Amino acid sequence: MHGSRIAAIGHYQPARVLTNEDLAGMVDTSDEWIRTRVGIRTRHIAGPDEPVDELAAHAAAKALAAAGLGPADIDMVLVATSTAIDRSPNTAARVAARLGIPGPAAMDINVVCAGFTHALATADHTIRAGAATRALVIGAEKMTDVADWSDRSTCVLVGDGAGAAVVEACAPEQEPGIGPVLWGSVPEMGHTVRIEGTPPRFAQEGQSVYRWATTRLPAIARQACERTGITPEDLAGVVLHQANLRIIEPLAEKIGAVDAVIARDVTESGNTSAASIPLALSKLVEQGALPTGAPVLLFGFGGNLSYAGQVIHCP
């Protein structure tokens, strides 16, 4: 009833790194072409024996360790993913089994690139309602499973990885550490970002997404700040979905967070869809770039042309 907070965060990426030079040997592209258009230099690639739930479990185990908690302390597991191959057991149930979490509510949430911020809001609402006390909220993707490696406009974007947060109820005297969510979608434009077909393949209409993100989303992100009672100038950090550096930088500038640390993990990790926000946030926390308790805007957007954003207190 008193709100929730992120107690700890962790991330995981596969060991294999795919460089732009590697990609130039696979499709008609170059390091200069990729860096100029999307700002990406490298991305991490999971192997055939590394499923999405394994990536998720590694990140979740790190978050649990950082929080000083064990599996029995968790009563909800939410996994944001759009690249799970199997429909049942879902990814959350498989993560719970890998970690030995006894009897949690276990759900997958598929809102593609905005998945983590949707899942974080869902955990916050559930804890506020008294239906859970401590949740693992995970964004995990194996985008290379759905990449079209013959399409140079999309295969250069994607990477694999996971990020996880431990979300717990605040004590009565604590200020809530997760602000009100602002979320929505543009269903009539949902076709502009797709993972469709058999086998499923990622495709997008890049220029339409770019125009939508850089013109429509700044005002929505500012409204997310207003719901928490702060202005963009108050932000210590901004962690946007790591889609493309040419989207991240102008969007951050238009939001007006003039003194904030801006996450640019896309340069090292590529677009990891639902994993990108917790992955980037975890790295900033690990590097000491954001002080504990500082206000940070998390803002996911992309597939379905869905979006969700909230201001959190940095763990």
C-alpha positions in Angstrom: 0.0 0.0 0.0 3.0 2.3 0.5 4.5 1.7 -2.9 7.6 -0.1 -4.0 11.2 0.4 -4.8 14.0 -1.2 -6.8 16.3 -2.8 -4.2 19.0 -4.1 -6.5 19.7 -4.7 -10.2 21.9 -7.0 -12.3 22.6 -7.9 -15.9 24.1 -10.6 -18.1 25.4 -10.8 -21.6 26.7 -13.8 -23.5 30.5 -14.0 -24.0 30.6 -13.9 -27.8 31.0 -10.4 -29.2 30.0 -9.7 -32.8 31.8 -6.6 -34.2 30.8 -4.4 -37.2 33.8 -5.9 -39.0 32.4 -9.4 -38.4 29.1 -8.3 -39.9 30.8 -6.8 -42.9 31.9 -10.4 -43.8 28.3 -11.6 -43.6 26.3 -8.9 -45.4 26.9 -5.8 -47.6 27.8 -3.4 -44.8 30.8 -1.7 -43.1 31.8 -0.4 -39.7 31.4 3.2 -41.0 27.9 2.6 -42.4 26.7 1.0 -39.2 28.2 3.6 -36.8 27.0 6.5 -38.9 23.4 5.3 -39.1 22.8 3.7 -35.7 25.9 4.3 -33.5 26.5 0.6 -32.8 30.0 -0.9 -32.6 29.5 -4.3 -31.1 26.8 -6.6 -29.8 26.7 -9.8 -27.8 25.4 -13.1 -29.3 24.1 -16.1 -27.5 24.9 -19.6 -28.7 22.4 -22.2 -29.7 22.6 -23.8 -26.3 21.8 -20.5 -24.4 18.0 -20.0 -24.4 16.2 -16.8 -23.2 15.4 -18.2 -19.8 19.1 -19.0 -19.1 20.1 -15.4 -20.0 17.2 -14.2 -17.7 18.3 -16.5 -14.8 21.9 -15.3 -14.9 20.8 -11.6 -14.6 18.2 -12.4 -11.9 20.8 -14.3 -9.8 23.1 -11.3 -9.9 20.2 -9.0 -8.8 19.3 -11.3 -6.0 22.9 -11.5 -4.8 23.2 -7.7 -4.9 20.1 -7.4 -2.8 21.4 -10.0 -0.3 18.3 -12.2 -0.9 17.7 -15.8 -1.7 15.1 -17.6 -3.9 12.7 -18.0 -1.0 12.4 -14.3 -0.6 10.7 -13.9 -4.0 6.9 -14.4 -4.5 6.6 -13.1 -8.1 8.6 -13.5 -11.3 7.8 -11.3 -14.3 9.8 -11.7 -17.5 9.5 -9.2 -20.3 10.4 -10.9 -23.6 9.3 -11.2 -27.2 11.7 -13.9 -28.3 10.8 -16.9 -26.1 10.4 -19.9 -28.5 8.1 -22.1 -26.3 4.7 -21.1 -25.2 4.6 -23.3 -22.1 6.2 -23.5 -19.6 6.6 -19.7 -19.9 10.0 -18.1 -19.5 9.2 -16.8 -16.0 8.3 -20.4 -14.8 11.6 -21.7 -16.2 13.6 -18.9 -14.5 11.9 -19.7 -11.2 12.8 -23.4 -11.7 16.4 -22.6 -12.6 16.7 -20.4 -9.4 14.7 -22.6 -7.1 12.1 -20.0 -6.3 9.3 -21.8 -4.4 5.7 -21.1 -5.6 5.9 -17.7 -7.2 3.3 -16.1 -9.5 5.1 -16.4 -12.8 4.2 -14.5 -15.9 5.7 -13.4 -19.2 4.9 -9.9 -20.6 5.3 -9.3 -24.3 5.4 -5.6 -25.0 8.6 -5.9 -27.1 10.9 -3.0 -26.5 8.7 -1.4 -23.8 8.4 -4.7 -22.0 10.6 -4.0 -19.0 8.9 -0.7 -18.1 5.5 -2.4 -18.5 6.6 -5.3 -16.3 8.1 -2.9 -13.7 4.8 -1.0 -13.5 2.9 -4.3 -13.2 5.1 -5.4 -10.3 4.7 -2.0 -8.6 0.9 -2.2 -9.0 0.8 -5.7 -7.7 2.8 -4.9 -4.6 0.8 -1.8 -3.9 -2.4 -3.9 -4.0 -0.9 -6.3 -1.5 -0.8 -9.3 -3.8 3.0 -9.6 -3.7 5.8 -8.4 -1.4 8.9 -8.9 -3.5 9.2 -9.5 -7.2 11.9 -10.3 -9.8 11.3 -8.2 -12.8 13.4 -9.3 -15.8 13.9 -8.1 -19.4 15.5 -10.8 -21.5 15.9 -11.3 -25.2 17.6 -13.5 -27.8 17.1 -11.1 -30.7 19.6 -13.0 -32.9 17.0 -15.9 -33.0 14.6 -13.7 -34.9 17.1 -11.7 -37.0 17.1 -11.8 -40.8 20.8 -12.1 -41.4 20.4 -11.3 -45.1 18.8 -7.9 -44.3 21.6 -5.4 -43.6 19.2 -2.7 -42.3 18.0 -4.9 -39.4 20.6 -7.6 -38.7 23.2 -4.9 -37.7 20.9 -3.7 -34.9 20.3 -6.7 -32.7 22.0 -8.2 -29.7 21.2 -10.6 -26.9 21.2 -10.2 -23.1 19.2 -9.7 -19.9 18.7 -7.3 -17.1 16.8 -7.9 -13.8 15.6 -5.9 -10.9 14.5 -6.9 -7.4 11.3 -4.9 -6.6 10.1 -4.9 -3.0 7.5 -3.1 -0.9 8.5 0.1 0.8 8.3 0.5 4.5 5.6 2.9 5.7 8.1 5.6 6.4 9.8 5.2 3.0 9.1 7.4 0.0 8.0 5.2 -3.0 10.9 4.4 -5.2 8.9 3.8 -8.4 6.8 6.6 -9.7 3.5 6.4 -11.5 3.7 4.9 -15.0 2.6 6.7 -18.1 1.9 4.1 -20.8 0.0 3.6 -24.1 0.3 2.7 -27.7 -0.4 3.6 -31.3 -2.1 0.4 -32.6 -2.7 1.7 -36.1 1.1 2.0 -36.5 1.9 -1.4 -34.9 3.0 -2.8 -38.3 6.1 -0.5 -38.3 8.0 -2.9 -35.9 7.3 -6.6 -36.4 8.4 -10.0 -35.3 6.2 -12.2 -37.6 6.1 -15.3 -39.7 7.3 -18.9 -39.5 10.0 -18.9 -38.5 9.5 -15.4 -36.9 11.7 -12.6 -38.3 12.3 -9.1 -37.0 11.5 -6.3 -39.5 10.7 -2.6 -39.2 10.0 0.6 -41.1 12.9 2.6 -39.7 12.1 6.1 -40.9 8.5 5.9 -39.5 9.8 4.7 -36.2 12.4 7.4 -36.1 9.9 10.2 -36.8 7.4 8.9 -34.2 10.1 8.5 -31.5 11.7 11.9 -32.0 8.5 13.9 -32.4 5.8 12.2 -30.3 7.7 10.8 -27.4 9.5 13.8 -25.8 6.2 15.3 -24.5 5.1 11.9 -23.2 8.4 11.4 -21.3 8.1 14.8 -19.8 4.6 13.9 -18.6 6.0 10.8 -16.9 8.3 13.1 -14.9 5.3 15.4 -14.0 3.4 12.4 -12.6 6.2 11.9 -10.1 6.3 15.6 -9.3 9.6 16.5 -10.8 10.8 18.3 -13.9 13.2 16.8 -16.5 15.9 19.2 -15.2 15.8 17.4 -11.8 16.7 14.0 -13.4 20.1 12.5 -12.6 19.8 9.9 -15.3 17.8 9.0 -18.4 17.7 5.4 -19.6 15.8 5.1 -22.8 15.2 2.0 -24.8 18.5 1.4 -26.5 17.2 1.3 -30.1 19.6 3.5 -32.0 21.9 6.3 -31.0 20.3 8.6 -33.6 17.0 8.2 -31.7 18.4 8.2 -28.1 20.4 11.5 -28.4 17.8 13.7 -30.0 15.0 12.3 -27.8 17.1 12.9 -24.6 17.8 16.4 -25.7 14.1 17.2 -26.4 13.1 15.8 -23.0 15.2 18.5 -21.5 17.2 16.5 -19.0 20.1 18.9 -19.3 22.4 17.6 -16.5 21.4 14.0 -16.6 23.6 11.0 -17.4 22.3 9.5 -20.7 22.6 5.8 -21.2 24.3 4.9 -24.4 24.8 1.2 -24.0 23.5 0.6 -27.5 27.0 1.3 -28.8 28.3 -1.8 -27.0 25.2 -4.0 -26.8 23.0 -3.2 -29.8 19.3 -3.3 -29.6 18.3 -5.9 -27.0 14.6 -5.0 -27.0 13.0 -5.6 -23.6 16.5 -6.2 -22.0 17.9 -2.9 -23.1 16.7 -0.7 -20.2 17.6 -2.9 -17.2 20.9 -3.8 -19.0 21.9 -0.2 -19.5 20.7 0.8 -16.0 22.6 -2.0 -14.3 25.8 -1.0 -16.1 25.4 2.6 -15.0 24.9 1.5 -11.4 27.9 -0.9 -11.6 30.1 1.9 -12.9 29.0 4.3 -10.1 27.7 6.8 -12.7 24.4 7.3 -10.8 24.1 7.9 -7.0 21.8 5.8 -4.9 18.4 7.4 -4.5 18.8 9.7 -7.5 15.8 10.2 -9.8 16.2 8.3 -13.1 13.7 8.3 -16.0 13.2 4.9 -17.5 11.3 5.0 -20.9 10.6 2.1 -23.2 9.2 2.4 -26.7 9.1 0.4 -29.9 7.2 -2.8 -30.9 3.4 -2.4 -31.2 4.4 1.3 -31.1 3.9 0.9 -27.4 5.5 3.1 -24.7 5.8 3.1 -20.9 7.9 5.3 -18.7 8.3 6.0 -15.0 10.8 7.8 -12.7 12.6 5.6 -10.2 15.0 6.1 -7.4 18.3 4.6 -8.4 19.1 1.4 -6.4 
